[in-house]
Amino acid sequence: MERTGRRTAVVAALTAAALFAAPAVASAAPVPSTIDVSDTSVHAGDTFTVTEQLSNPTDFTVTGAKAAVYTKEKPIVDLLDLVSCTGAVACAPYLSSFRGGVGDLDAGESRTVTFTFRVKDDTAGGKFTLQHQFAGDNYAFGVEDGPVLTINPEEKADVKVALTATPRVGLVARVDYVITVSNTGPATATGVRVTANPGTGRTIVSTTGCTRSGATLNCAIATLAPGASATAKFSSEGGLFAWGPFTATAQRTASTPADPTAANDTASKKCSAYTGLYVQC
């Protein structure tokens, strides 16, 4: 009975130890390649970064290790220009990818390469799946899908400037001008500014919506929605003995986004004075 009791106690102790023992956790192997993208919604001309981390999960050295970046739907080299890269010995386009070489990568080692890209000016809008790969001279891991990069169509706002002139009866060859600024779209125009000049020998005597700086007028139109327009006004005089032609001008000097049509950014109006009593425009 004593021997049986001892055997029972030993079995119970071993069973308790097994029940409370911590389970073994297998350590996960490092992923060969991961990427982080600074901005996944961009426009033509924008810059953004793609940071790729390489980790060697094998038990051998990968020679000539490279971080490679692709897009699935179209060659990435047709969409983006490489501005710079850090963390690599050299970066360059290679067939349908951009690659950054980091040299040999021993078992268990990691490297990080950050690519800075600029969206080509003529890139059409669309959605493109970024892909990445750890490639080497003696071994290459599979190509993995990353986030979707959305390239938005380039925003444009065509700002048009017009100028009208109305002579006034009097003794000083006065002319009243109206600057009309309109946005034919397709996007909203912000930060719209126009400068105007009354022409040689003329004196600005009144303004509406503009400020004077010497013989130049600066007119802040601010924001124009597609299809909207705004006006600014000024008047000039030539004096009692005014004589000869003069040309007033108005020109768009700033607006955002890009203005696609430069031809309609400037307007002018030519008038002629025949003393201060008579002006013809």
Secondary structure, DSSP 8 states (H G I E B T S, - for coil): -HHHHHHHHHHHHHHHHHHHS----------SEEEEES-SEEETT-EEEEEEEEE--SSS-EEEEEEEEEESSS-GGGTEEEEEEESSSEEEEETTEEEEEEEEE-TT-EEEEEEEEEE-TT---EEEEEEEEEE-SS-B---EEEEEEEEE---BEEEEEEEEEEE--SSS--EEEEEEEEEEEES-EEEEEEEEE--TT-EEEEEESEEEETTEEEEEEEEE-TT-EEEEEEEEE--TT-EEEEEEEEEEEEEESB-S-GGGSEEEEEEEEESTT-EE-
